[in-house]
Amino acid sequence: MKFDSSDIITILQKFNKVEGDIFPRDIKSIQKLKPHDKNVLITFVFKSKKYAILIDNSAEDYGEYIYSQITSHISGSDNYQLVNNPSSDDFLTFGLPYKGKDCYLLESKSDKKRLDILLVEKVGKESRSTYQKMITAGQVLVDGKIAKNAKQLVGIESNVKIESKQQKFTPIKYETIYEDNDIIVINKPAGMLTHAKGAIAEEFTAADIVKPITNYKADTNRPGIIHRLDRNTSGVLLMVKNSDAASKIQKQFSQRTVKKTYYAIVCGIPYQHKALIDLPIERNPSRPSTFRVGVNGKSAQTSYEVERSIIKKNISLIKLQPKTGRTHQLRVHMQYLNTPILGDLVYGGKPAERMFLHAESLEVTLLSGERKVFKAPLPDEFNQLMDE
């Protein structure tokens, strides 16, 4: 893959790292490396700051993997951090599409930064003005002392902490389907996020349920989370209480031995009553927080079967069983068939009280070795809508 300063400028612009005019001469010290035969690593300097770009279609937004690719190739790699995808809506992501590949931007951290800027980069996606208000309110501690000035310079290794004076959110009602010493399985209602978008929560999420009882990624915004459901998707969500459970169940997801069944009410009636959709999915370059069917995408398979159709309402209840777990997979595949999910405004569905997608069952092997199926019955609104 050819790569020059004009490519770097385009990627910097995609990640909102450029203000005003920028020219190829502004990009200095470009080096191209290949940590692995399937990826490319480019390092460079822009405005006296070191950057790295990783082009890698197998990273799938997995931070630990991305950092591992630069560790042995960049001096001081532990001083680099991933730059967030600025267009991500539902949850925090890093990758952006570029020339049919996923690219990730990392930037070096200087020894000292303004406190408000450091909070944006180190803590999460909140705006600088929000952090400035927190600092003024005395909610931010630097090395154990209350900070009062957002402009104060703070060492990047300083212990910066936000006090727990944040609003306590009203819990959203949910049903616990199953719980043991290793996992908890809930019926997530539509409207509940799986986890916070950034490090600072703005609402109650499924992660808040497991946070007090898990030691897996307990200090992140994704405690206990090993798979996700979109905000407006209801149904079975499994969370873990420890790292051993995370490792063993994540392995089942990666080996595709976890069986998932969804139900959706779609707009229209599929041409075929039953079929396997085998269409790759890629990021949509024009809307990088969304996806589409594309020849350069990752393999994605979904089997479906029409359970019932109501011609006068022009809707169908469909059983969906994804063989892979791509982001927005079911929504994208249904859109491609010209039967978008009802209420899915992002992918062409008609407006409705909610997005009519429900994770009905999840079959997994517990740490005890027992194979178990967890089920969440169809919500009432599904049954009411399918009544003629």
Buried (B, 14 or more C-beta within 10 A) or exposed (E): EEBEBEBBBEBBEBBEBBEEEBEEEBBEEBEBBEBEEEBBBBBBBBEEEBBBBBBBBEBBBEEEEBBBBBEEBBEEBEBBBBBBBEBBEBBBBBBBBBBBBBBBBBBBBBEBBBBBBBBBBBBBBBEBEBBBBBBEEEBBBBEEEEBEEBEBBBBBEBEBBBEEEEEEEEEBEBEEBBBBEBBBBBBBBBEBBBBBBBBBBEBBBBBBBBBEBBBBBEEBBBBBBBBBBBBBBBBBBBBBBBEEBBEBBBEBBEEEEBBBBBBBBBBBBBEEEEBEBEBBBBBBBEEBBBBBBBEEBBEBBBBBEBBEBBEEBEBBBBBBBBBBBBBBBBBBBBBBBEBBBBBBEBBBBBEBEBBBBBBBBBBBBBBEEEEBEBBBBBBEBBEEBBEE
